[in-house]
Amino acid sequence: MWQLVKYMISGRDFDIMGEMDLNLKDKVAIVTGAGGNGIGTAVCMGLAHEGASVVANDVDRSRADSIAKQLRALGIKSIPTCGNVTSMSDCRDMVDKTLAEFGRVDILVTIPALMIYKDFARCTPEELRQQTDVTFWGTVNSVKAVVDAMTRQRSGSIVCMGSDSAKMGPAMETMYASSKAAIMTFASSLSKEIGPYGVRINVVNAALVRGPGAGAGIEEAFRGNYPLGRLAEASEVADAILFLASDRASFITGQTLSVNGGRL
């Protein structure tokens, strides 16, 4: 039987399907961008429900601390780490703390991204670089920091947050969409290098998600774009991420899965 389990974290409800048994018990997972009260937070809650230990990383120390504290209150082993994914040294520190605390790292989920919704010609060079730094290089840095540990232990699963903007190439999203497209190619290429070591990497492309990232009126304006007639819930994207992170997806690597309500 499937059972719907509801958690509240940071004042927001997260519905997680119970009794999934994704074989994540006692796994050690790092989630970057954990404290935004959106997909990253939903992933943390899903991992916790499946029995994994969670390293909650965020650029905002108070948010990382809050997520880890709330997970520990649920009986989950969790530590916070504060770091900026655009910094390679911060990413290495995040992994070092994980290894010091838990002795291994089984899962990495990379969430952070930055979109400056603006005409390309009007963007400053700094704005262009900021988007690639956070969205693409933030992902690459996080993966680079963890991949040595995973290849040494000859196991691991990496799931990167993508976007169907990478396929659609919308106006006003040039650098964001390009960065997300680069992540898809990065994962596909890297999968060939790390696969022989038992390490997998996949991408989840998410649709627009209800919650903190969608301001007032966004759902009304955009839900007509989706055949299912609504925006995604953060937990629905998290479910796809958890599946790809788990041993249930043990023969899936180098792939991109769209969770987009049928838009494309």
VOPA-746990 format. One record per residue: residue number from 1; residue in one letter; x, y, z of N, C-alpha, C in turn. Coordinates in nm, 4 decimals. Atoms other than C-alpha are relative to their C-alpha. Layout:
% VOPA-746990
NUM|a|X|Y|Z|X|Y|Z|X|Y|Z
...
END
This chain:
% VOPA-746990
1|m|0.0837|-0.1196|0.0000|0.0000|0.0000|0.0000|0.0877|0.1253|0.0000
2|w|-0.0676|-0.1298|-0.0019|0.1106|0.3537|-0.0749|-0.0656|0.0862|0.1059
3|q|0.0502|-0.0855|-0.1069|0.0724|0.6030|0.2054|0.0545|0.1406|-0.0182
4|l|-0.0435|-0.1385|0.0133|0.0812|0.9812|0.1794|0.0417|0.0533|0.1358
5|v|-0.0538|-0.0526|-0.1250|0.3016|1.1321|0.4484|0.0232|0.1488|-0.0172
6|k|-0.0145|-0.1457|0.0096|0.2914|1.5052|0.5168|0.0967|0.0489|0.1063
7|y|-0.0928|-0.0664|-0.0910|0.5770|1.7007|0.6699|-0.0164|0.1502|-0.0139
8|m|-0.0068|-0.1453|0.0088|0.5934|2.0663|0.7557|0.1416|0.0419|0.0352
9|i|-0.1343|-0.0500|-0.0249|0.9281|2.2393|0.7291|0.0057|0.1453|-0.0436
10|s|-0.0073|-0.1438|0.0261|0.9934|2.6121|0.7451|-0.1376|0.0571|-0.0363
11|g|0.1343|-0.0533|0.0200|0.6179|2.6702|0.7533|-0.0694|-0.0461|-0.1258
12|r|0.0605|0.0483|0.1237|0.5475|2.4813|0.4312|-0.0195|-0.1502|0.0056
13|d|0.0288|0.1427|0.0019|0.3847|2.1410|0.3862|0.0672|-0.0673|-0.1183
14|f|-0.0553|0.0822|0.1063|0.5604|1.8707|0.1850|-0.0661|-0.1366|0.0072
15|d|0.0624|0.1309|0.0081|0.3653|1.5627|0.0774|0.0973|-0.0979|-0.0641
16|i|-0.0940|0.1009|0.0488|0.5885|1.2577|0.0370|-0.0711|-0.1345|0.0005
17|m|0.0613|0.1318|0.0057|0.4654|0.9181|-0.0786|0.0782|-0.0971|0.0864
18|g|-0.0634|0.0929|-0.0917|0.5378|0.6638|0.1940|0.0134|-0.1399|-0.0584
19|e|-0.0179|0.1402|0.0342|0.6483|0.2988|0.1700|0.0481|-0.0202|-0.1442
20|m|-0.0553|0.0150|0.1347|0.8370|0.3551|-0.1560|0.1138|-0.1018|-0.0011
21|d|-0.1138|0.0906|-0.0123|1.1394|0.1546|-0.0338|0.0958|0.0149|-0.1170
22|l|-0.0976|-0.0261|0.1043|1.4019|0.3078|-0.2578|0.1397|-0.0480|0.0382
23|n|-0.1290|0.0536|-0.0448|1.6775|0.1299|-0.0666|0.1008|0.1111|0.0317
24|l|-0.0876|-0.1108|-0.0368|1.8162|0.4603|0.0605|0.0379|-0.0010|0.1482
25|k|-0.0301|0.0069|-0.1425|1.8329|0.3575|0.4261|0.1495|-0.0100|0.0220
26|d|-0.1407|-0.0077|-0.0387|2.1720|0.4423|0.5733|0.0914|0.0550|-0.1097
27|k|-0.0798|-0.0708|0.0994|2.2868|0.6134|0.2522|0.0330|0.1396|0.0531
28|v|-0.0403|-0.1357|-0.0379|2.4678|0.9461|0.2929|-0.0151|0.0900|-0.1219
29|a|0.0319|-0.0869|0.1129|2.3392|1.2267|0.0728|0.0366|0.1446|0.0293
30|i|-0.0228|-0.1441|-0.0051|2.4565|1.5820|0.0079|-0.1014|0.0666|-0.0922
31|v|0.0917|-0.0788|0.0822|2.1980|1.8310|-0.1157|0.0472|0.1448|0.0025
32|t|-0.0365|-0.1411|0.0067|2.3225|2.1697|-0.2351|-0.1249|0.0820|-0.0299
33|g|0.1213|-0.0795|0.0146|2.0685|2.4511|-0.2232|-0.1147|-0.0603|0.0787
34|a|0.0986|0.0751|-0.0783|1.8869|2.2630|0.0509|-0.1022|0.0880|0.0684
35|g|0.0824|-0.0800|-0.0889|1.7371|2.5576|0.2342|-0.0941|0.0981|-0.0643
36|g|0.0846|-0.0975|0.0677|1.5340|2.7392|-0.0273|-0.1483|-0.0218|0.0158
37|n|0.1405|0.0296|-0.0232|1.2049|2.5837|0.0876|-0.0719|-0.0358|-0.1299
38|g|0.0572|0.0423|0.1271|1.1512|2.4529|-0.2657|0.0424|-0.1421|-0.0301
39|i|-0.0377|0.1355|0.0397|1.2871|2.1518|-0.4552|0.1087|-0.0565|0.0915
40|g|-0.1075|0.0492|-0.0862|1.6040|2.1273|-0.2449|-0.0506|-0.0464|0.1344
41|t|0.0571|0.0378|-0.1288|1.4058|2.1191|0.0778|-0.0847|-0.1257|-0.0142
42|a|0.0818|0.1189|0.0228|1.1630|1.8646|-0.0680|0.0869|-0.1239|-0.0173
43|v|-0.0929|0.1124|0.0150|1.4564|1.6437|-0.1677|0.0520|-0.0439|0.1365
44|c|-0.0471|0.0329|-0.1349|1.5924|1.6622|0.1877|-0.1052|-0.0784|0.0770
45|m|0.1073|0.0682|-0.0709|1.2545|1.5600|0.3270|-0.0221|-0.1405|-0.0550
46|g|0.0164|0.1315|0.0593|1.2217|1.2732|0.0805|0.1111|-0.0955|0.0394
47|l|-0.1132|0.0813|-0.0427|1.5694|1.1454|0.1600|-0.0154|-0.0425|0.1453
48|a|0.0203|0.0299|-0.1413|1.4902|1.1670|0.5301|-0.1054|-0.1088|0.0178
49|h|0.1065|0.1001|-0.0106|1.1695|0.9692|0.4851|0.0493|-0.1380|-0.0418
50|e|-0.0522|0.1281|0.0469|1.3648|0.6994|0.3019|0.1142|-0.0513|0.0876
51|g|-0.0977|0.0480|-0.0963|1.6120|0.6755|0.5910|0.1439|0.0382|-0.0264
52|a|-0.1368|-0.0433|0.0297|1.9159|0.8473|0.4402|0.0465|0.1065|0.0986
53|s|-0.0600|-0.1120|-0.0722|2.1517|1.0725|0.6334|0.0181|0.1138|-0.0988
54|v|0.0050|-0.1139|0.0915|2.1442|1.4234|0.4896|0.0970|0.1093|0.0424
55|v|-0.0834|-0.1181|-0.0178|2.4087|1.6930|0.4555|-0.0680|0.1133|-0.0743
56|a|0.0766|-0.1110|0.0567|2.2126|2.0135|0.4000|0.0931|0.1175|-0.0238
57|n|-0.0906|-0.1088|0.0356|2.4247|2.2658|0.2138|-0.0780|0.1178|-0.0559
58|d|0.0628|-0.1203|0.0536|2.3214|2.6233|0.1463|0.0963|0.1169|0.0156
59|v|-0.0834|-0.1192|-0.0092|2.4882|2.9571|0.0835|-0.0385|0.0845|0.1212
60|d|0.0506|-0.0700|-0.1180|2.2772|3.0925|0.3720|0.0126|-0.0934|0.1208
61|r|-0.0268|0.0881|-0.1140|2.4047|2.9453|0.6986|-0.1245|-0.0267|0.0829
62|s|0.1185|0.0189|-0.0835|2.0801|3.0014|0.8867|-0.0975|-0.0983|-0.0632
63|r|0.0903|0.0939|0.0666|1.8822|2.8110|0.6234|0.0542|-0.1424|0.0071
64|a|-0.0602|0.1329|-0.0127|2.1265|2.5194|0.6236|-0.0183|-0.0540|0.1407
65|d|0.0167|0.0405|-0.1398|2.1162|2.5095|1.0043|-0.1443|-0.0409|0.0279
66|s|0.1414|0.0262|-0.0251|1.7360|2.5194|1.0036|-0.0442|-0.1348|-0.0582
67|i|0.0378|0.1265|0.0621|1.6949|2.2304|0.7598|0.0585|-0.1166|0.0780
68|a|-0.0643|0.1090|-0.0734|1.9463|2.0115|0.9441|-0.0659|-0.0210|0.1364
69|k|0.0640|0.0096|-0.1309|1.7825|2.0889|1.2782|-0.1354|-0.0684|-0.0106
70|q|0.1323|0.0592|0.0161|1.4373|1.9988|1.1509|0.0084|-0.1469|-0.0410
71|l|-0.0183|0.1404|0.0349|1.5665|1.6756|0.9975|0.0400|-0.0816|0.1226
72|r|-0.0390|0.0711|-0.1221|1.7322|1.5785|1.3249|-0.1191|-0.0197|0.0926
73|a|0.1204|0.0133|-0.0818|1.4013|1.6411|1.4995|-0.0868|-0.1167|-0.0455
74|l|0.0728|0.1153|0.0531|1.2592|1.3684|1.2751|0.0764|-0.1306|0.0226
75|g|-0.0784|0.1183|-0.0290|1.5279|1.1296|1.3955|0.1010|-0.0350|-0.1072
76|i|-0.0928|0.0224|0.1104|1.7499|1.1669|1.0879|0.1367|0.0574|0.0342
77|k|-0.1341|-0.0541|-0.0147|2.1259|1.2058|1.1032|0.0207|0.1081|-0.1056
78|s|-0.0145|-0.1106|0.0948|2.1907|1.5446|0.9454|0.0948|0.1038|0.0549
79|i|-0.0864|-0.1114|-0.0366|2.4556|1.8141|0.9476|-0.0167|0.1100|-0.1038
80|p|0.0034|-0.1107|0.0958|2.4513|2.1606|0.7893|0.1407|0.0328|-0.0476
81|t|-0.1245|-0.0603|0.0468|2.7274|2.2996|0.5722|-0.0365|0.1275|-0.0745
82|c|0.0238|-0.1282|0.0661|2.7464|2.6575|0.4536|0.1096|0.0218|-0.1030
83|g|-0.0999|-0.0238|0.1026|2.9149|2.7307|0.1260|-0.0629|0.0485|-0.1280
84|n|0.0431|-0.0506|0.1291|2.8885|2.8983|-0.2105|0.0495|-0.0958|-0.1077
85|v|-0.0400|0.1005|0.0986|2.8867|2.6455|-0.4948|0.0867|0.0580|-0.1112
86|t|-0.0899|-0.0593|0.0993|3.0688|2.8945|-0.7175|0.1452|-0.0067|0.0450
87|s|-0.1348|0.0121|-0.0554|3.3708|2.8370|-0.4915|0.0400|-0.1464|0.0080
88|m|-0.0476|0.1377|-0.0048|3.5642|2.5158|-0.5495|0.0442|-0.0369|0.1407
89|s|-0.0469|0.0296|-0.1357|3.7167|2.5406|-0.2030|-0.1181|-0.0242|0.0946
90|d|0.1193|0.0229|-0.0819|3.3713|2.5695|-0.0437|-0.0590|-0.1377|-0.0271
91|c|0.0541|0.1315|0.0352|3.2570|2.2599|-0.2323|0.0866|-0.1117|0.0570
92|r|-0.0889|0.1015|-0.0578|3.5639|2.0639|-0.1244|-0.0183|-0.0073|0.1518
93|d|0.0223|-0.0025|-0.1440|3.5047|2.1744|0.2350|-0.1291|-0.0740|0.0347
94|m|0.1278|0.0681|-0.0198|3.1433|2.0499|0.2088|0.0197|-0.1520|-0.0022
95|v|-0.0229|0.1433|0.0114|3.2618|1.7052|0.0982|0.0902|-0.0494|0.1120
96|d|-0.0892|0.0389|-0.1096|3.5432|1.6940|0.3555|-0.0773|-0.0154|0.1307
97|k|0.0803|0.0085|-0.1229|3.2928|1.7618|0.6350|-0.0909|-0.1220|-0.0034
98|t|0.0851|0.1182|0.0137|3.0652|1.4906|0.5007|0.0796|-0.1265|0.0293
99|l|-0.0827|0.1181|-0.0206|3.3460|1.2348|0.4929|0.0465|-0.0110|0.1451
100|a|-0.0428|0.0015|-0.1400|3.4641|1.3359|0.8391|-0.1126|-0.0471|0.0913
101|e|0.1155|0.0345|-0.0842|3.1136|1.2925|0.9817|-0.0508|-0.1410|-0.0272
102|f|0.0672|0.1248|0.0357|2.9889|0.9883|0.7907|0.0925|-0.1056|-0.0632
103|g|-0.0939|0.0956|0.0554|3.2934|0.8273|0.6279|-0.0203|-0.0352|-0.1460
104|r|0.0282|0.0294|0.1399|3.1382|0.8127|0.2811|-0.1041|0.0992|-0.0515
105|v|0.1074|-0.0793|0.0593|2.9089|0.9933|0.0399|-0.0574|-0.0817|-0.1161
106|d|0.0656|0.0871|0.0967|2.6572|0.7974|-0.1665|-0.0791|0.0758|-0.1056
107|i|0.0897|-0.0743|0.0888|2.4394|1.0658|-0.3246|0.0369|0.1477|0.0034
108|l|-0.0106|-0.1457|0.0105|2.4868|1.4211|-0.4478|-0.1164|0.0493|-0.0847
109|v|0.1062|-0.0666|0.0759|2.1923|1.6353|-0.5562|0.0347|0.1479|-0.0076
110|t|-0.0374|-0.1405|0.0185|2.2776|1.9756|-0.7042|-0.1222|0.0799|-0.0441
111|i|0.1211|-0.0783|0.0256|1.9998|2.2362|-0.6982|0.0266|0.1433|-0.0476
112|p|-0.0075|-0.1451|0.0244|2.1319|2.5979|-0.7178|0.0066|0.0403|-0.1470
113|a|-0.0013|-0.0591|0.1344|2.0716|2.8058|-1.0294|-0.0355|0.1473|0.0135
114|l|0.0324|-0.1423|0.0014|2.0399|3.1714|-1.1186|-0.0485|0.0392|-0.1389
115|m|0.0521|-0.0551|0.1242|1.8197|3.3245|-1.3870|-0.0235|0.1492|0.0175
116|i|0.0298|-0.1431|0.0070|1.8235|3.6961|-1.4639|-0.0848|0.0200|-0.1249
117|y|0.0950|-0.0050|0.1118|1.5150|3.7341|-1.6804|0.0110|0.1373|-0.0669
118|k|-0.0356|-0.1284|0.0596|1.6432|4.0031|-1.9128|0.0509|-0.0220|-0.1419
119|d|-0.0489|0.0062|0.1376|1.7128|4.0687|-2.2792|0.1525|-0.0106|-0.0006
120|f|-0.1435|0.0253|0.0033|2.0618|3.9405|-2.3645|0.0799|0.1273|-0.0272
121|a|-0.0727|-0.1211|0.0389|2.1675|4.2702|-2.5253|0.0091|0.1003|0.1138
122|r|0.0031|-0.0945|-0.1116|2.0809|4.4575|-2.2057|0.0709|-0.0527|0.1237
123|c|-0.0711|0.0572|-0.1142|2.2593|4.2203|-1.9678|0.1437|0.0514|0.0039
124|t|-0.1392|-0.0372|-0.0167|2.5888|4.3376|-1.8299|0.0870|-0.1264|-0.0057
125|p|-0.0885|0.1172|-0.0032|2.8921|4.1082|-1.8623|-0.0027|-0.0696|0.1360
126|e|0.0059|0.0582|-0.1344|2.8696|4.0592|-1.4859|-0.1246|-0.0858|0.0164
127|e|0.1239|0.0768|-0.0100|2.5071|3.9426|-1.5113|0.0073|-0.1293|-0.0812
128|l|-0.0166|0.1202|0.0806|2.5952|3.7002|-1.7880|0.0852|-0.1022|0.0745
129|r|-0.0930|0.0891|-0.0707|2.8823|3.5561|-1.5858|-0.0628|-0.0564|0.1277
130|q|0.0642|0.0466|-0.1236|2.6789|3.5345|-1.2632|-0.0876|-0.1221|-0.0258
131|q|0.0922|0.1097|0.0289|2.4253|3.3059|-1.4276|0.0744|-0.1290|-0.0318
132|t|-0.0777|0.1206|0.0297|2.6848|3.0670|-1.5661|0.0781|-0.0470|0.1227
133|d|-0.0750|0.0368|-0.1202|2.8858|3.0758|-1.2429|-0.0844|-0.0838|0.0950
134|v|0.0855|0.0714|-0.0948|2.5928|2.9667|-1.0259|-0.0589|-0.1254|-0.0639
135|t|0.0776|0.1080|0.0598|2.3990|2.7480|-1.2682|0.0884|-0.1125|-0.0528
136|f|-0.0853|0.1042|0.0578|2.6719|2.5650|-1.4619|0.1193|-0.0316|0.0889
137|w|-0.1213|0.0279|-0.0761|2.9936|2.6078|-1.2671|-0.0297|-0.0427|0.1429
138|g|0.0402|0.0484|-0.1325|2.8132|2.5627|-0.9351|-0.0256|-0.1492|-0.0010
139|t|0.0224|0.1440|0.0155|2.7032|2.2216|-1.0595|0.1319|-0.0735|-0.0190
140|v|-0.1286|0.0650|0.0282|3.0469|2.1337|-1.1973|0.0872|-0.0056|0.1252
141|n|-0.0821|-0.0029|-0.1212|3.2233|2.2396|-0.8770|-0.0456|-0.1043|0.1015
142|s|0.0539|0.0964|-0.0967|2.9931|2.0293|-0.6593|0.0326|-0.1428|-0.0422
143|v|-0.0285|0.1342|0.0502|3.0375|1.7235|-0.8803|0.1499|-0.0288|0.0088
144|k|-0.1453|0.0174|-0.0065|3.4145|1.7730|-0.9044|0.0465|-0.0324|0.1418
145|a|-0.0398|0.0186|-0.1389|3.4397|1.7883|-0.5262|-0.0329|-0.1394|0.0525
146|v|0.0472|0.1271|-0.0551|3.2554|1.4608|-0.4718|0.0446|-0.1213|-0.0805
147|v|-0.0177|0.1152|0.0886|3.3554|1.2445|-0.7663|0.1189|-0.0876|0.0400
148|d|-0.1144|0.0818|-0.0418|3.6925|1.1317|-0.6283|-0.0399|-0.0980|0.1102
149|a|0.0443|0.0871|-0.1094|3.5311|0.9971|-0.3115|-0.0888|-0.1120|-0.0518
150|m|0.0904|0.1011|0.0537|3.2644|0.8161|-0.5104|0.0744|-0.1040|-0.0827
151|t|-0.0735|0.0971|0.0820|3.5074|0.6584|-0.7557|0.0887|-0.0882|0.0877
152|r|-0.0802|0.0813|-0.0914|3.7300|0.5440|-0.4683|-0.0844|-0.1097|0.0642
153|q|0.0848|0.1015|-0.0632|3.4384|0.3678|-0.3013|-0.0738|-0.0857|-0.1031
154|r|0.0574|0.0736|0.1129|3.3235|0.2470|-0.6456|-0.1520|-0.0111|0.0076
155|s|0.1467|-0.0090|-0.0009|2.9656|0.3539|-0.5955|-0.0388|0.1447|0.0231
156|g|0.0509|-0.1352|-0.0231|2.7577|0.6687|-0.5967|-0.0989|0.0397|-0.1086
157|s|0.0992|-0.0496|0.0948|2.4743|0.8530|-0.7653|-0.0074|0.1517|0.0112
158|i|0.0060|-0.1455|0.0073|2.4687|1.2168|-0.8756|-0.1226|0.0385|-0.0821
159|v|0.1153|-0.0510|0.0745|2.1525|1.3980|-0.9807|0.0096|0.1524|-0.0045
160|c|-0.0124|-0.1444|0.0196|2.1791|1.7484|-1.1257|-0.1351|0.0595|-0.0388
161|m|0.1241|-0.0697|0.0342|1.8919|1.9946|-1.1452|0.0164|0.0678|-0.1343
162|g|-0.0006|-0.0625|0.1307|1.8229|2.0883|-1.5045|-0.1263|0.0817|-0.0216
163|s|0.1207|-0.0750|0.0357|1.5444|2.2707|-1.6864|-0.0315|-0.0252|-0.1460
164|d|0.0370|0.0143|0.1403|1.3459|2.2221|-2.0043|0.0228|0.1278|-0.0787
165|s|-0.0462|-0.1190|0.0725|1.4535|2.5771|-2.0880|0.1192|-0.0346|-0.0880
166|a|-0.1153|0.0434|0.0783|1.7636|2.3968|-2.2133|-0.0420|-0.0507|-0.1371
167|k|0.0496|0.0523|0.1272|1.5532|2.2359|-2.4866|-0.0785|0.1051|-0.0777
168|m|0.0894|-0.0968|0.0637|1.3146|2.5239|-2.5549|0.0726|0.1263|-0.0438
169|g|-0.0721|-0.1233|0.0308|1.5631|2.8125|-2.5561|-0.0890|0.1223|0.0045
170|p|0.0919|-0.1144|-0.0055|1.3144|3.0755|-2.4334|0.0731|0.1337|-0.0103
171|a|-0.0529|-0.1362|-0.0017|1.3712|3.4444|-2.4923|0.0176|0.0457|0.1439
172|m|-0.0292|-0.0606|-0.1297|1.5096|3.6396|-2.1959|0.0669|-0.0968|0.0989
173|e|-0.0626|0.0986|-0.0877|1.6708|3.3232|-2.0544|0.1293|-0.0545|-0.0619
174|t|-0.1091|0.0506|0.0824|1.9740|3.2985|-2.2802|0.1085|-0.0713|0.0797
175|m|-0.1112|0.0602|-0.0724|2.2487|3.2321|-2.0268|-0.0468|-0.1104|0.0938
176|y|0.0563|0.1050|-0.0854|2.0283|3.0330|-1.7890|-0.0259|-0.1252|-0.0823
177|a|0.0313|0.1149|0.0847|1.9016|2.8079|-2.0689|0.1272|-0.0653|-0.0533
178|s|-0.1271|0.0538|0.0507|2.2525|2.7706|-2.2122|0.0733|-0.0779|0.1082
179|s|-0.0659|0.0688|-0.1113|2.3891|2.6751|-1.8713|-0.0668|-0.1338|0.0286
180|k|0.0723|0.1246|-0.0232|2.1171|2.4130|-1.8247|0.0274|-0.1002|-0.1121
181|a|-0.0347|0.0887|0.1104|2.1910|2.2727|-2.1709|0.1404|-0.0573|0.0204
182|a|-0.1365|0.0458|-0.0268|2.5581|2.2526|-2.0755|0.0015|-0.1082|0.1073
183|i|0.0080|0.1013|-0.1057|2.4639|2.0545|-1.7641|-0.0411|-0.1344|-0.0577
184|m|0.0427|0.1241|0.0633|2.2852|1.7960|-1.9797|0.1166|-0.0676|-0.0725
185|t|-0.1138|0.0551|0.0722|2.5923|1.7513|-2.1998|0.1099|-0.0444|0.0963
186|f|-0.0982|0.0332|-0.1029|2.8230|1.7524|-1.8980|-0.0307|-0.1362|0.0623
187|a|0.0385|0.1262|-0.0632|2.6285|1.4693|-1.7346|0.0139|-0.1173|-0.0962
188|s|-0.0094|0.1068|0.0993|2.6111|1.2668|-2.0544|0.1452|-0.0410|-0.0227
189|s|-0.1414|0.0283|0.0237|2.9849|1.2960|-2.1136|0.0663|-0.0632|0.1223
190|l|-0.0645|0.0499|-0.1213|3.0903|1.2409|-1.7528|-0.0439|-0.1419|0.0325
191|s|0.0502|0.1341|-0.0316|2.8735|0.9308|-1.7243|0.0900|-0.1080|-0.0605
192|k|-0.0883|0.0972|0.0640|3.1120|0.7541|-1.9645|0.1315|-0.0168|0.0758
193|e|-0.1255|0.0056|-0.0732|3.4111|0.8363|-1.7461|-0.0146|-0.0679|0.1358
194|i|0.0139|0.0504|-0.1375|3.2714|0.7452|-1.4059|-0.0811|-0.1292|0.0084
195|g|0.0773|0.1229|-0.0003|3.0467|0.4571|-1.5066|0.0800|-0.1239|0.0352
196|p|-0.0787|0.1189|-0.0335|3.3270|0.1983|-1.4924|0.0332|-0.0125|0.1489
197|y|-0.0256|0.0026|-0.1442|3.3713|0.2935|-1.1248|-0.1277|-0.0206|0.0813
198|g|0.1254|0.0231|-0.0709|3.0071|0.2225|-1.0414|-0.0713|0.1261|0.0420
199|v|0.0600|-0.1287|-0.0352|2.9113|0.5904|-1.0252|-0.0902|0.0457|-0.1140
200|r|0.0973|-0.0450|0.0995|2.6046|0.7250|-1.2053|-0.0244|0.1504|0.0131
201|i|0.0387|-0.1414|-0.0017|2.5029|1.0799|-1.3028|-0.1159|0.0197|-0.0969
202|n|0.1179|-0.0290|0.0809|2.1654|1.1962|-1.4345|-0.0478|0.1418|0.0271
203|v|0.0545|-0.1355|-0.0101|1.9703|1.5185|-1.4807|-0.1524|-0.0085|0.0056
204|v|0.1454|-0.0154|-0.0016|1.6123|1.6087|-1.3889|-0.0332|0.1414|-0.0453
205|n|0.0473|-0.1296|0.0491|1.4599|1.8901|-1.5939|-0.1381|0.0271|0.0582
206|a|0.1257|-0.0308|-0.0677|1.1852|2.0536|-1.3923|-0.0787|0.1068|-0.0740
207|a|0.0886|-0.1064|0.0442|0.8876|2.2554|-1.4998|-0.0031|0.1096|0.1069
208|l|0.0192|-0.1041|-0.1008|0.7886|2.5721|-1.3177|-0.0687|-0.0605|0.1214
209|v|0.0455|0.0624|-0.1234|0.7271|2.4784|-0.9551|-0.0728|0.1016|0.0879
210|r|0.0701|-0.0846|-0.0960|0.4739|2.6218|-0.7145|0.0864|0.0181|0.1241
211|g|-0.0761|-0.0226|-0.1213|0.6245|2.7809|-0.4074|0.0745|0.1309|-0.0032
212|p|-0.0710|-0.1269|-0.0144|0.8797|3.0490|-0.3167|0.0504|0.0582|-0.1314
213|g|-0.0535|-0.0499|0.1259|1.0174|3.0703|-0.6713|-0.1044|0.0539|-0.0943
214|a|0.1084|-0.0451|0.0869|0.6780|3.1442|-0.8231|-0.0805|0.1069|0.0726
215|g|0.0669|-0.1113|-0.0661|0.5419|3.4857|-0.7277|-0.1486|0.0032|-0.0277
216|a|0.1444|-0.0154|0.0144|0.1848|3.6035|-0.7124|-0.0373|0.0111|-0.1471
217|g|0.0500|-0.0059|0.1360|-0.0017|3.5443|-1.0336|0.0735|-0.0878|-0.0992
218|i|-0.0792|0.0819|0.0912|0.2637|3.3153|-1.1820|-0.0777|-0.1239|-0.0437
219|e|0.0727|0.1213|0.0360|0.0507|3.0031|-1.1643|-0.1137|0.0304|-0.0962
220|e|0.1108|-0.0371|0.0876|-0.2464|3.1779|-1.3218|0.0500|0.0298|-0.1409
221|a|-0.0529|-0.0400|0.1301|-0.0264|3.3104|-1.6010|0.0558|-0.1162|-0.0802
222|f|-0.0756|0.1032|0.0707|0.1586|2.9893|-1.6816|-0.0630|-0.1387|0.0004
223|r|0.0507|0.1368|-0.0080|-0.0552|2.6903|-1.5918|-0.0600|-0.0481|-0.1317
224|g|0.0537|0.0376|0.1299|-0.2146|2.6985|-1.9366|0.1042|-0.0569|-0.0938
225|n|-0.1068|0.0558|0.0828|0.1257|2.6032|-2.0805|0.0149|-0.1507|0.0178
226|y|-0.0189|0.1397|-0.0337|0.0985|2.2595|-1.9229|-0.1274|-0.0792|-0.0245
227|p|0.1181|0.0814|0.0245|-0.1403|1.9904|-2.0500|-0.0681|-0.0495|0.1273
228|l|0.0618|0.0421|-0.1255|-0.1952|1.8812|-1.6889|-0.0701|0.1148|0.0718
229|g|0.0793|-0.1120|-0.0482|-0.3313|2.2293|-1.6206|0.0425|0.0628|0.1304
230|r|-0.0481|-0.0585|-0.1257|-0.1171|2.3288|-1.3236|0.1511|0.0014|0.0001
231|l|-0.1438|0.0054|-0.0202|0.2352|2.3929|-1.2044|0.0359|-0.1240|0.0817
232|a|-0.0472|0.1157|-0.0769|0.4450|2.1188|-1.0482|0.0100|0.0349|0.1476
233|e|-0.0343|-0.0106|-0.1411|0.4721|2.0645|-0.6758|0.1479|-0.0355|0.0162
234|a|-0.1417|0.0301|-0.0233|0.8272|2.0623|-0.5417|0.0207|-0.1480|0.0299
235|s|-0.0136|0.1409|-0.0366|0.7676|1.7132|-0.4041|-0.0079|-0.0909|-0.1222
236|e|0.0088|0.0816|0.1210|0.6800|1.5834|-0.7533|0.1338|-0.0049|-0.0731
237|v|-0.1349|-0.0017|0.0572|1.0182|1.6920|-0.8847|0.0949|-0.0797|0.0895
238|a|-0.0854|0.0722|-0.0939|1.1828|1.5561|-0.5709|-0.0151|-0.1505|-0.0152
239|d|0.0211|0.1443|0.0168|1.0247|1.2138|-0.6284|0.0837|-0.0546|-0.1163
240|a|-0.0801|0.0435|0.1152|1.1949|1.1915|-0.9700|0.1480|-0.0012|0.0353
241|i|-0.1401|-0.0070|-0.0422|1.5268|1.2987|-0.8197|0.0341|-0.1179|0.0904
242|l|-0.0250|0.1106|-0.0922|1.4982|1.0403|-0.5422|0.0091|-0.1332|-0.0737
243|f|-0.0051|0.1240|0.0775|1.4254|0.7642|-0.7911|0.1350|-0.0138|-0.0703
244|l|-0.1274|0.0079|0.0722|1.7309|0.8472|-1.0030|0.1182|-0.0137|0.0949
245|a|-0.1076|0.0113|-0.0988|1.9441|0.8775|-0.6895|0.0091|-0.1397|0.0585
246|s|0.0097|0.1278|-0.0688|1.8339|0.5360|-0.5688|0.0506|-0.1164|-0.0831
247|d|-0.0412|0.1219|0.0690|1.9418|0.1835|-0.6543|-0.1089|-0.0541|-0.0917
248|r|0.1065|0.0394|0.0916|1.6040|0.1406|-0.8245|0.0321|0.0442|-0.1433
249|a|-0.0417|-0.0505|0.1317|1.7654|0.3337|-1.1112|0.1431|-0.0431|-0.0300
250|s|-0.1396|0.0423|0.0037|2.0853|0.1304|-1.0994|0.0578|-0.0172|-0.1401
251|f|-0.0509|0.0139|0.1365|2.1076|0.0898|-1.4782|-0.0326|0.1229|-0.0843
252|i|0.0290|-0.1258|0.0685|2.0244|0.4521|-1.5636|0.1121|0.0981|0.0296
253|t|-0.1032|-0.1017|-0.0171|2.3073|0.6977|-1.6202|0.0165|0.0790|-0.1292
254|g|-0.0202|-0.0870|0.1150|2.3876|0.9880|-1.8498|-0.1288|0.0484|-0.0637
255|q|0.1306|-0.0312|0.0576|2.0159|1.0567|-1.8982|-0.0590|0.1288|0.0589
256|t|0.0750|-0.1163|-0.0472|1.7875|1.3581|-1.8653|-0.1484|-0.0345|0.0005
257|l|0.1429|0.0273|-0.0170|1.4337|1.3121|-1.7316|-0.0738|0.1320|0.0189
258|s|0.0816|-0.1213|-0.0111|1.1777|1.5894|-1.7847|-0.1220|-0.0271|0.0883
259|v|0.1195|0.0039|-0.0853|0.9185|1.6446|-1.5126|-0.0740|0.1303|-0.0282
260|n|0.0466|-0.1257|0.0550|0.7170|1.9005|-1.7019|-0.1498|0.0064|-0.0304
261|g|0.1441|-0.0053|0.0205|0.3469|1.8169|-1.6984|-0.0418|-0.0122|-0.1447
262|g|0.0317|0.0207|0.1403|0.3621|1.7303|-2.0693|0.0183|0.1205|-0.0888
263|r|-0.0116|-0.1233|0.0769|0.4672|2.0758|-2.1872|0.0685|-0.0203|-0.1343
264|l|-0.0740|0.0209|0.1246|0.7134|1.9507|-2.4502|-0.0510|-0.1230|-0.0736
END
